[in-house]
């Protein structure tokens, strides 16, 4: 009986967080109330408060659940290091565009948190994790001789981050055919990452 109670409680929490994803994504943090979350979860406000203290508690649990569910990037040892950089960039772009829990949560963290300090910290932690992954892949490319020993890895990391955000903006906000957008993304990533080893990008600023 106790086990069933725990399972039911988990189902209720999942229903609350599923509803929160949709509501926070659509309305942002300031415009969302606990009543909104309860309505979308088809629960009473009392049931929601029985699991979470308030709106911030729900938002933190929602973001943590989505981020923890993201699978770590798998480095392919038989693949050239810069090709792994390209794979990572494409994976990141897809996480912002394809409808999913992480897509809704990331949009919320970037566009809907209204400078809430606790949620801003979650976003900064996500960004730090992303940057650390890019830095590690670029370092591998340098160690394997695909990038020169003199290249400015910090600048190349910024370039990769700009590539991800730029291609995302073009594909998400542009009027492009959904059937061909990933082919376009691959081409744009290829064009962009070909520049990584060019002197204007790889040389350290004097």
N, C-alpha and C positions, 0 to 999 in steps of 0.2 A: 504493500500500500504506500509506504514511504517513497519507494522508487517511482511509482506512478505520479505521486505528488511532485517530485522533483522534475519529472519529464514534463508535466503540465506547466510548471512554473517556467521551465526553459522555453516551452512553446509560446507562452505569454510574452516573455521577454523578447523572443525573436519577432513576434508579431508587432510589438511596440517599436523595435528598432527598424523593422521593415517599413512600417508606416512613417517613422521619423525620417528615413532616407528620402521618401517621396515628398514629404511636406517641407523639410528643410531645403531640399533641392529646388522646389517650386517657389517657396516664399522667403527663404533666408531665415537667419536666426531671430532677428528682432521682430519680424512679422508672424512668427510661429508661437502658438501657445500650447500648453499641455492639453487643453481641450481639443485643439486641432489634431494633435497626435492621437489622442484617445478616439476621436471620431473616425480617423482613417484606419485605426487598428480595430475598430468595432468593439471597443471596450469602454468601460466607464472611467471617468477621471480617477476615481478611487483605486481602480485596478492598476492604472499606470503609476500612481503615487505609491502603490504597494510595492513596486519594484525599483522606482527611481525617485530621488528626492525632488527633482525639478528639471527644468528644461536643459540646463547645462549638464546635469548628470546624464540625461538621455543622449545629448549631443556627443559627449565624451565617449560613452559606451558605443554609440553608433560608429564613430570614426575609428575607434580602436578595433572594433570587430572587422570593419572593412579592410583596414591596413594590415592587420594580422593575417588576413586570409590571402593576401597577395603572395604568390609563389616567388621565391628568390630567383633572380636571373641565373640561368644555367649557362656557364661558360663552356663552349665547345672546344676542347683541346685541339682537335684536328683542323679547326677553322682558323684562318689568319686573324690576328688580334684586331685589326681594324674592321674586319668583317663582323666580329663580335660586337664592336662598338656600334656598327650600323644596326645589328639585330636588336641591341638594347634600345637604341633611339626609336626604332619602329615599335617595339613593345611599349615604350612609354607613350608614344603618340596614340596607340590603340587604347591605352588605359584611359585617356582623356576623351576619346571619341565614341568608342563602342559602349552601348548602354549596358551598365553593370553597376553593382554596388559601389565599387571603387570609383567609377566615373562620377556617380552622383555625389559621393562623399568628397571627392577632390574638387568638383565644381563648388560645392558648399564651402569648403575650406578656403578657396581662392576668391569666391565672389559673394558669399553670403554670411560671413561670420561677424561683420561689423566691428572689427577690431577687438573682439572678445579676447583678453589676454591668454586664457587657458587654451582656447581653440587656435589662437595664433601660434602658440608654442607647439601644438600638434603639427601644424603646417610646417613650421621651421624644422621640426624633427624629420618630417617626410622629405623635405628638400635636402637636408644634410645627408640623409640616407641615399638619395638619388645622386647627389654630387659625389659622394664617396664611391659609389659604384662606377660612375664615369671615370673618376680619377684612377681607380684601380685598373680599369680596362685600358686606359691610355698609358699607364705605367707599364703594363704588359706589352703593349705595342712598342714602346720605347726599348724595353729589355730584349725584345725579339728582333730589333733592328728595323722595324717598320717606320719608326719615327727616329729622328736624329737624337744623339745624346745631348745636343745643345737646345733642343726645342723647349719652349715655355709651356709646360704642361698645364699651368693654371690658366693661361690664355686659351689653350686648346679646349680645356674643360668648359670654359665660358662659351666658346664657339659651339660645342656640342649642345649645351643647354639652350643656346639661341636657336640652333637647328631644330631641336624638338619643339620649342614653343612656336617658332615661325611656321613650320610645316603643319602643326596642329591648327594654327589660326587660319591658314589657307584652306585646309580641308574642312574644318568645322564651320567656318563662317562664310566660305566661298560657295558659289552655286556650281558644285561639281557632281558629276554622275557617280552615285554610290558604287556602281559596278566597276568603276575604273580608279577610284580614289586611292586604293592601296597600291596599285601599280604606280600611280603618280607619286605616292609617298616614298616608295622604294627608289624611284628615279631621282627624286629630290634629295633623299638621303645619300645616294651614291654620288651625285654631283657635289653636294656639300662636303662629304667626308673625303673626297679626292683632294680637297684643298688642305687637309690637315698637315701634310708633309711639305707644303709649299713654303718657301722661305719667308714670305710676308706674314705667315701665321706661326710658323714654327720657331723663328728666330726670337730670342729674348729682346725686349725693348731696351734700348740704350738710354 
